[in-house]
Amino acid sequence: MKTLIVCESHHHGNTMKVALRMADALSADLSSAADVADVSGYDLIGFGSGIYFNKHHEEILNLVKRLDLSGKRVFVFSTSGMGFRLLNRGLLKMLKEKGAVPVGSFACRGYDTFGPLKTIGGIARRHPNENDLKKAEAFARGLVDQS
Ligand SMILES: Cc1cc2nc3c(=O)[nH]c(=O)nc-3n(C[C@H](O)[C@H](O)[C@H](O)COP(=O)(O)O)c2cc1C
C-alpha cells in the first residue's frame, strides 16, 4: 500500500513528531503541502497539522481544495492544546465533499504557548509524549489492517 502523509507543523513541531511516527509505521512518504502536486500514485493519503483557531493549517485546507481526491482513501490527524478529535471534523467534511473516503481520524495534545498561555508556561507541556506517539503508531498500523 503506497501511502503519502502530508504535514504542516509550525507552532512547536508537535504534529511533525506524530507524522514521523506514522510515516515510519506505514513506510510512507512524508511531505509538506507545498511539495504535493499529484497524488494519483498513492493508495492512502494522510493530512495532518496543528489546530489553529479550530481548523487545520491553511496550507492543508488549500491543498485539499486543489487536489483530485475522488475515491481516494484518506485519514486525518492533528495535535492541539485541547487534543480533541472532533477538531478534525472540518477537514473530514471537506475531504468527503471532494469525494474522498475517510478511513480514520487521530488527535492528541500538543504543547501550546499561543497568546496569553505563554505567560503561564503553556499547556500540554511535553505533548505529544511517548504514550501519544505509541497511540499514533497503533492508529497507523490499524489503517494497514483495514485495507
Ligand atoms: C495561532 C494558534 C492558534 C491555535 N488555536 C488552537 C485552537 O483553536 N484549539 C486548540 O486546542 N489549540 C490551538 N492552538 C494550539 C496548537 O494547536 C497546538 O500547540 C499544536 O500542537 C501545534 O502544532 P504544531 O506544533 O505542529 O504546529 C493554537 C496555536 C496557535 C499558535
The ligand as a MOL file (V3000), in Angstrom:
LIG
                    3D

  0  0  0     0  0            999 V3000
M  V30 BEGIN CTAB
M  V30 COUNTS 31 33 0 0 0
M  V30 BEGIN ATOM
M  V30 1 C -2.3340 30.7310 16.3190 0
M  V30 2 C -2.6660 29.4910 17.1130 0
M  V30 3 C -3.9980 29.1060 17.2690 0
M  V30 4 C -4.3190 27.9440 17.9810 0
M  V30 5 N -5.6330 27.5640 18.0830 0
M  V30 6 C -5.9650 26.4490 18.8020 0
M  V30 7 C -7.3220 26.0410 18.9230 0
M  V30 8 O -8.2460 26.6200 18.3670 0
M  V30 9 N -7.6050 24.9400 19.7000 0
M  V30 10 C -6.6120 24.2350 20.3430 0
M  V30 11 O -6.9230 23.2610 21.0410 0
M  V30 12 N -5.2910 24.5760 20.2010 0
M  V30 13 C -4.9480 25.6600 19.4400 0
M  V30 14 N -3.6270 26.0230 19.2840 0
M  V30 15 C -2.5760 25.1400 19.8240 0
M  V30 16 C -1.9720 24.2480 18.7340 0
M  V30 17 O -2.9880 23.5520 18.0160 0
M  V30 18 C -1.0150 23.1910 19.3370 0
M  V30 19 O 0.0310 23.8330 20.0260 0
M  V30 20 C -0.4890 22.2690 18.2550 0
M  V30 21 O 0.1170 21.1450 18.8660 0
M  V30 22 C 0.5040 22.9620 17.3350 0
M  V30 23 O 1.0130 22.0340 16.4310 0
M  V30 24 P 2.3960 22.2740 15.6530 0
M  V30 25 O 3.4870 22.4430 16.6630 0
M  V30 26 O 2.5300 21.0160 14.8430 0
M  V30 27 O 2.1670 23.4820 14.7880 0
M  V30 28 C -3.2790 27.1690 18.5770 0
M  V30 29 C -1.9480 27.5870 18.4270 0
M  V30 30 C -1.6320 28.7120 17.7060 0
M  V30 31 C -0.1860 29.1260 17.5560 0
M  V30 END ATOM
M  V30 BEGIN BOND
M  V30 1 1 1 2
M  V30 2 1 2 3
M  V30 3 2 2 30
M  V30 4 2 3 4
M  V30 5 1 4 5
M  V30 6 1 4 28
M  V30 7 2 5 6
M  V30 8 1 6 7
M  V30 9 1 6 13
M  V30 10 2 7 8
M  V30 11 1 7 9
M  V30 12 1 9 10
M  V30 13 2 10 11
M  V30 14 1 10 12
M  V30 15 2 12 13
M  V30 16 1 13 14
M  V30 17 1 14 15
M  V30 18 1 14 28
M  V30 19 1 15 16
M  V30 20 1 16 17
M  V30 21 1 16 18
M  V30 22 1 18 19
M  V30 23 1 18 20
M  V30 24 1 20 21
M  V30 25 1 20 22
M  V30 26 1 22 23
M  V30 27 1 23 24
M  V30 28 2 24 25
M  V30 29 1 24 26
M  V30 30 1 24 27
M  V30 31 2 28 29
M  V30 32 1 29 30
M  V30 33 1 30 31
M  V30 END BOND
M  V30 END CTAB
M  END
